[in-house]
Amino acid sequence: MKKFVRRYLSVNVLPIWMILAMDVVMIGLSLLLAYALRYDFSSRVLDSATMWRTMGLTMVVSLVFFKMFRTYSSVLRLSSFVDIARIFVALFVSYTAMALACMVAPLVTDIRLAPVNVILMAFIINFALMASSRVIVKMMFETIKAGGSSQTNIFIYGAKEAGVNIAKSLRVSMRERYRLRGFIADEPDLYDKLIMGVRVFPNDENLFDILAQKGVKTIIVSPAKRNELKKEENLDRFLKHNIKLLTAPPLSEWNQRGLESGDIKEIQIEDLLQRDPIQIDIRKVASHLEGKRVMITGAAGSIGSEIMRQVATFNPYKLILVDQAETPLHDIRLELMDKWRNLDAETIVADIANQTRMEAIFEEFRPQYIFHAAAYKHVPMMEDNVSESIQTNVAGTRILADLAVKYKAEKFVMISTDKAVNPTNVMGCSKRICEIYVQSLAKKLQKEGGHVTQFITTRFGNVLGSNGSVIPRFKEQIRRGGPVTVTHPDIIRYFMTIPEACRLVLEAGSMGNGGEIYIFDMGKPVKIVDLAKRMISLSGRTDVKIEFTGLRHGEKLYEELLNVKELTKPTYHEKIMIATVREYDYDEVKDRIQHLIDVSYSYDQMKIVAAMKDLVPEFISKNSCFEALDKKEE
């Protein structure tokens, strides 16, 4: 009984029997009106047995095809073009059958039915009544809902396919949350047009007066318009007027039901990075990784984990994922189980500076392709923990590089940093020493011939959203209400998203022959204070202040991707260049690095940094106690 009541007498949707009753009544009204039109509204129509006989038979036939095409099964307030089309087909088949019956019946029986022209008129009237009933119910429901105080008035930026599809999804699945008041377009041919009953407005200075008039403080940006929003002047116009910006995923990522409430999200600063999309040669990358045993160190970190995700799509024979951080590596294992259950992957907790442990891993798995992303990376932390930067970054890299040669790996791709150029801090210098060792080893192997492991180094700047980076920190500070802390009003950095940085790493790895240091086109540098201001504006908050805290130990105002003495050579990829750097003799480098590692175990920070400066003369400390060593040299 409860099931019957819930299905047929629910107050949330019109019961099926009531929809059927309405449709049957409309069949009768259609035939009555068709007869009246055919016979000039004569009163004799109601006394016609032929009419009543035709009406009864039409109702029976129509009910059969209504059942077949399920015209009554949809919720009226959610009616769509598909529902209207279904009604048209059901009525067309029903009235075609009736028209044939009207022509055949007099020939084989004494029964007379209505003329065919009455059936044709009835079909047209019936379809108009049933279609309009759905439209009227839908419009009434939307009008009633539009009066709800909980709705957010919105404009959609983008009036073409993507924008219109967003609008349709809002009306179907998010009508209680959003109320569409208009579209914004950059195309003059769309200005002042009506789409889904609302007007298209030009993206000009008058737009904000219109938004104010309509009570709109939120705009959903179509995926197709995200590049337009990246233009600095365009974005700043919206932020200046305190407009909240939301976005939707590209159409290719929608599920079959369209957008859902959780798909509409606040636009992120990463979405507005002022860069052109980076494309890579997928086939070439795939040819290097498919069917290979691939090792990734630092696999639980921001860069390592993204490299893992991208490599997983190229069908490697085996993944060997190494990291000393247990919990993040466990998260990677769970992600592999969820998304790549059939992929053969080993998640190994290990310290790259532990030579015995790393030797055992190489002996067991014999990786053919190595992405070395493991490193200590935080500048202030390494400034206070010099010995660890040497023992992990330098000694760990040397151990991995030597094992790659011993176990005949094909390629070794090392992730470096722009902080290795003219280093001003311990972390940057440690990575420069790694570059020196790897490059000198590559040149030595090339001279000796035989099997040669190809050593590739990639340098790039900051990645947006990486663990411990400025973006997550600013987000948390904004969430707490501020202040947002910036070290210096003039500090600038190069930024790249994690996925595009990793795509370029894969591309560079596939193109290298050994010994190259690749640098990436990082685009224009970004002022950190401007980044903070934009993030505050995007959050919609006006009460968050910015506070300057002063440069941290070893920090400089700007990063460089190349030493001033270095030149670059182009590659076939416009975003990747080769840095021509000073080359070191391997035998000399090997002894000096061993000396540096030995000194690191003294834990005498001044002594360790002095040895680093001896190996890398361009290492000039800034905002650090190690500046005293530079003054002594002067």
N, C-alpha and C positions, 0 to 999 in steps of 0.2 A: 504493500500500500504506500509506504513512504517513497519507494522508488517511483511509483506511478505519479504521486503528487509532485515529486522533485522534477520529473521529466515533463509532465504535461500541464501542471498547474503552477509552475514557478513564476514568481513575481519579477525575477531578474530579467527574464526574456519572455517574449510572447509565446504562449503554448502552441504546439504544432497544430492542434485541432482548431485553434482560433485562426491561425494563418490560413489553413485549408478552408475554413468557413468563409473567410473574407474573399479568398480567391474564387470560391464557388459562387458567392453573391455577385462578384464582378463578371463572371461568365454570363449569369442571368441578365444583369444590367446591360452588358454589351449586346446581347441578342435582342433585348427589348428596344434598345436605342437604334440598332441596325434596322429592325423591322419598322420602327417609327419613321426613320429617315427614308426607307425604301417606299413606304406607303403614305408619305406626307402626314405623319402623325394622326392617321385615321383611328377612331375609337374602335373600329372593327378588329384592329390588331389583337386586342386583349381577348377577343372571342375566338381567335383562330386556333383550332386544334393542332394545325400544322406547326404553329410557332411553339406551342408548349411541348409537342412531341420532339421537335428539333432541339429545344432547350434541354430537355431531360437527357436526350442521347448525347448532346455536346458535353454536358456535365460528367456523364459516365466516362466517355472517351478521354476527356481532359484529365480526370482524376487518375486514369491509368498512366498517362504520360507524365503527369506531375510526380507520381510515385517513381516512375522510371528515371526521370531527370532530377528528382529530389529538389524541386523548386521551393519547397516549404521548409527545408532543413537548415537554412542559414538564419542568423540573427539579423532581423530587419535593420537595426541601427548600424550594423556593420556591413551592409550591402555594398557590393562592388560591381564593377563592369562584368566580372565573371558571372555573378548572380543574375544580372540583367540578361546577359547572353543566354544563360541556361533557360530563363523564362521564355525568351524569344523562340528558342529551338523547340521547347515543349509545346508551346502554343502553335507554332508553325506545323509541327507534325500532327497535332490534334485537329486543327482546322483543315489541313489537307485531307486527312482521313474523312472528316465530315463532308467536305466538298465532294469527294468521290462517292460517299454514301448518298448524298443528295442527287447525284447524277444517275447512279446505278439503281437506286430503290424503285423509281417509277417503272423501270424496264423489267424488273423481275418480280415485283410485288405490286399490290394495290396501295401500299403506304406511300404517302406524299410527305416530303420534307421541304424545308425552306429553299428558296432559289439560291444558286451559287453566289450571286452578287451580295446577298444578305450575309452569307457566311464570310465572304471576304471583308465586308465592312465590320462585322462582329470581331474578326481576328484583329484588325487594326485598332478598334476601340478597346478590346480586351488587353492587348499588349500595352497600350498607352495607360490604361488604368492600373495594371499590375506593376509596371515599371515606375510610374509616378508615385504609387503608394509606398514603394520602398524608398524612393528618393525623399518623399515628404517626411516619413518616419525618421530617416537618417538626419535630415536637416533640423527637424524639431528637437531631436536628441542632442545634436551638437549645439543648437541655440541655447537649450536649457543648461547644458554643461558649461557653455561659454560664460555663463553668469557666475560660475563658481569662483570664490575668492582665492582658492588655492592655486589656480592656474597662473603660469608665468607667460606674459606676453612676449613673443619672440618674433624676430625677423630671421630669414635664412639668407645668408650671403652666398649667392649662386643660384641662378634661375634656369639652369639647363638640367640635363638628365639626373645628375647626382643630387642637386638641390631639390628637384621635384620629388624624387624618390624618398628623400628625407621627410619632406612635407607629408607624403602619403603615409609613411610609417608613423609619424606623429599623430595623425588623425585616426589611425587604426589602433595602435597599441599604447599611445601616450597622450591621448586626448585630455585626460584628467589632469595632466601635469603641465602641458604646454598649449598655448593658444597662438596659432599662426596669424600674424597681423600684416605680413608683407614679405616680399623678396627684395634683395639688393642685387643689382647687376652692373657689370662694367661694359656690357655690350649695348650700344645705342639702339639697336633694332628691337631690344626687349623692353625699353623704357615705356612705362605707362600701360603695358599690356596687363591683362588679368590672367592669373594662373591659379586654379583651384579657388576661384572666387576672391582672391586678394591681389592687390596691385604690385607691380614691379617698379621699384624706385631706383634712380641712378645713384651711383656711389660718388656723390659730390658733397660739398660743404653744407648744402641744404638738408642732407640726410639726417643730421643730428637734431635739427628742429622738428623733422617729421617723427623721429624716434621719440622725442620728448612729448609731442602731441598725442601719440598713440600709447604712451606709457610703457615704452619698450626700453629695457636696460640690459637685455640679453640677446646675443646673436649666435646662431649656430652656423659655423663656417663649413661649407661644403668641402669635401676632400679635394675637389677640382680647383678650389680657390685658395688652397693653403699656400701655394707659391706666391700668389698676389699679396697675401698677408705678410709674407716674409719681407716684403719691401718695407724698409724702415719707416718711410713717411706714412705709408698706409696703416701699419700697425700702430704707430704712435697716435694717429688721429683717433682711433678707437679707444686706446688707453687714456688719452687726454680727457675724453668725455666719460670716463668711468664705465665703459661698456664691458659687460662680462662676456667673454668669448668661450663658446663651447664648440666641440667638433665631433664628427662621426667618422667611423672607419671607412676606407675605400669600398666601393660597391663589391669588389671581388672578395671581400672578407665578410660580407653579410651572409647570414644563414637564410634558409628557404622562407622563413616567416618574415624576413625583413629585419629592421632594427628593433631592439628592445631597449627598455629604459636604461639598463646598465651600459649600453653602447654609446650613449651621449655623455661625453666627459668634458671636463674643463680642458681647454687647450694647454699644452705643456710648452715650456720654453724650448724643449728639444724639437718640437714641431716647427718652431719658428727660426731655427738656425739658418742664417742667411747664406745658404750654399746650394749649388745645383746637385741633384741626385747623382750618386756615383755608380757607374756601371762597370762590371768586370767581365772578363772573358770566361764565362761559366764552363764552356767545354774544355778550355785549357786547364783550368783549375781542377775540374773533375778528372781529367786524364792523369793528373799527378797524384790524386788522392784515392781514387776508386780502387778497391781491392788491396789497399796498403795497410800496414800496421802503423798507426799514427799515435805518437805520444804527445801529450800536452801537459806541460808543467804549469803550476799555478792554475790548475783547471777549475778551481772553485772561485777564482777571482772574477772581476767584471770582464776583463779581456779574455782570459782563459776559458771561461764558461761560454762566452759568445762564440769563440773559435770552435769550441766543441759542438755547439748547435749547428753552426754552418758546415763543419766537416761532416757531421752526422748525415747531412742531406746528400753527400757524395758517395754514399755506400762504401765506407772503408771496410777492410777485412776485420780490423780490430781497433778499438780505442783503448789507449792506456792513459788514464787520467790520474795525475800525481799532484797532491797538495798536502801540506802539513796541517791545514785547518780542518779538523774532523767534522764539525757540524755543517759548514757550508758544503763540504764534499758529500756528506750524507744527503743534503738537499739535491745535489746534482745526480746522485744515484736514484733518488725518487723520481726526478724529472725524466731520467732515461727510461725508467720503468713505465712511466705514463705515456711518453711520446715515441720512444724508440725501443720498444720491448724486444724486438727481434735483432737489435744491434748487439754484437759481441763487445762488451765494454768492461774494463777492469777499473775500479776506483781504489786507488792505493794511497794510504796515509803514509807520507814519507817526507823527510827533509832532504832537499837537493844537496845540502852541504855534507850529508852523511855518505861518504864515498863507498863504504861497504854495502850499505843498503841499496844505493843507486846501481852499483855493479851487479848485485843480485837481480834487480829489476831488468836491467839491460840483458843479462844473460838469459833470463827466462823468456822475455817477450821480444827481444831483438827488433826494436822499432826501426822502421824504414824512413819515417818522416817525423821530425821533431819540431814542435812549436814551443819555444822556451819563453813562457810568460811569468814564471815565478820570480819574484823580487820584492824586497822592501822598497816602498815607493814614496813614503811620506817624508817630505823635506825636514820639517822640524824634529820629527822622531829620530831620523838618522843623524841629525846634527848632534843629538844627545846620546846616540848609541852607535858610535863610529865603528867599533869592532864588529858589530852585527852586520853592518852594511858591507864590510869586507868579507866576512866569513860566509854570508849567504849570497850576496849579489856577485861578488868576484870569485870566491872559491867555488861556490855552487855552480856558476857558469863554466868555470874551467873543468870541473869534474864532468859535467854533462857533455861538454865539447869533446873532451878526451875520450869519453866512453862512446860517443857517436862515431868517432874515427875507429876505435878498437872493434866495435861491433858492426862496422861498415854500413852505417845509416846513409841513406841517399841524400837527404837534405836536413839542415839544421837552421831553423828560422828563429832568430832572437829578437825579442821585442825590446827596443830601447826607448829613449825619450828625448825631447828637445832640450831637456835640462842637462844633457851630456855635452851640449855645445857651449864653449866658454863657461864651464861649470863655475858656479858661485857657492855651491854647497856640497856636502859629503855625498848625498844620494846621487846627484848628477855626475859627480866625478867617478863614483863607483861604477856607474853605467858606462861612462866613457872608457874606463879601464877594461870592462867586459868587451866593448866594441874592439878595442886595441888587440886584446888576446884572440878573439874570434877571427878578426881580419888577418892578423899575422899568421895564425894557424892555417887559414885557408890558402894564403899565398905560399906557405911552405909546402903544403900538400900538392898544390898545382905544379910546383917546381920539381917535386919528386916523381910525379906521374903515378901510374897504377890506379887502384881504386881511390877515388877522391870524394869525400863527403863535401857537398856544397854548403858552405856557410853563408847565410844571408842575414843581414841586419836591417831592421826597419825602425825608423825614427818618426814619432809624431808627438803632438802636444796633448793637452788635456782632453779627456773624453767626458762628454756630458752624462751625468748620472752614475759614474763609476763609484765604487765603494769609497766612502770618505771624501768624495769630491765636493766642490762648492755647491752644486745644485741641490743634492739632498739636504745639506746643512742649511741652506737658505730656506728651503721648503719647511723644515722643522722650525726654524726661527720665526717664520711668518705665521705658521700654525699656532705658535705660542703667543703671538702678538708682538714679537720683536724684543729688542732691536735686532736688525740684520747687521752682522758685523763684517766689515770690509777692512782689509789691512791698510789700504792707501787709496786716496781718491784717483790717482793716476795709474794704478796697476792694470796691466792688460794681459790677456792670455789668448792663445789660439784654442779653438774648441772644435771637436768632431764628435759625432754620435758613436756609441759603441759598435753598432752593427756596421756602419760604413768604415770605421777604422779597421775592423776585423776583415771586411771584404778586401780592403787594400793590402792587408797582411797576406791573405791567401793569394792575391794576384801577384804581389811582389815575390812571394815564395816560389810561384810557378815560373816566373820569368828569370830568376837569378841563376847565374852560372857558378857563383862562389866568390866570396870576398867583397861583394858590393854592400854599400850602406845606402839603403833607399830612404828617401824622405818623401813625405806626402804633402800635397797642396792642402794646407789647412784653411785656406780662405782668408778672410780679413780677421785681424785680431779683435777681440771684444774687450771693451772696458768693463771691469768687474762691477764697478758701481752702476753702470748702465744696465748690466745684467740683473743686478739686485732690484733696481727701480722697476724694470719690466716685470719681474716675477711678483713684486708687490702689487703692481697694477693688475696683472692677470688674476691674482687671487681675489680681486675686488675689494681689498681692504684699504682704508685710507688712514688708519691709525698707526701703521707700522713705520718706525723711523730707521734710518741707517746710521750706524755708529762706526767711526774709523778707529782701529785698534793699533795701527803701526805695523810695519813689516816684521815678519817673523824671522827667526834665525835662518840665515842662508837664502832668504827669499830676495828675488830681484823684481824690478818693476815690469820687465818684459822678458819673454823667452825668445831664443833664436833657434831656427831649425838648422842653420849652417854656421860654422866658424867663419869669421871674416876672411880667412885665408883659403877657404874652401870654394870650389866651383861646383857646378852641377851639370850633369849631362841628361838630356831628355831620354825617355823610353817611349815605347809605342803607346803607353797609357799617359794621357795628358795630366793626370793627377799624381803621377809617380815619377820622381827624378832620382838620379844616382849622384851621390855626393862623392867628389874626388877629394880624399883626405890624405893627410900625412901617413905614410906607411911605415911600420916598425918591423925590425928584424925579430923573427920569432925567438931565436935563442936568447937574445938580450931581454926581450919582454918576459919570457918564461922565468928567467932568474930573478928579475926585478919584482915580478908579481909574487913569486914564491917568498921573496924577502918581505914584501908587504903583508902577506898572509901570516908569516911567522911573527911579524911585529904586532899584528892585530891581537895575538894571544897574550900580549903584555898588558892589554887593556889600558895603555897609556895613550889617551886620546890625542894629545899634542904630538906625540911621537908617530902615531899612525897617520895623522893628517899630513905631517911633514913628509912622510914617505910617499903619500898620495901626490903631493905637490911636486915632488921630485920626478915622479913618473909622468905626471900631466902638468907641464909648466903653465898652461893657460888657466889652471884652477886658481882663481883669486876669490877668496872668501868675502862675503858681504854680510853685514849685520850679524856678525858672529865673533865669538872669542878667538877663532882661528885667524882672524885678521892680523893678529900679532905676528904670526909666522910670515906673512907677506911683508910686513914692515921690516922684519929682520933681514929678509932677502934684499930689500931696497938698500 
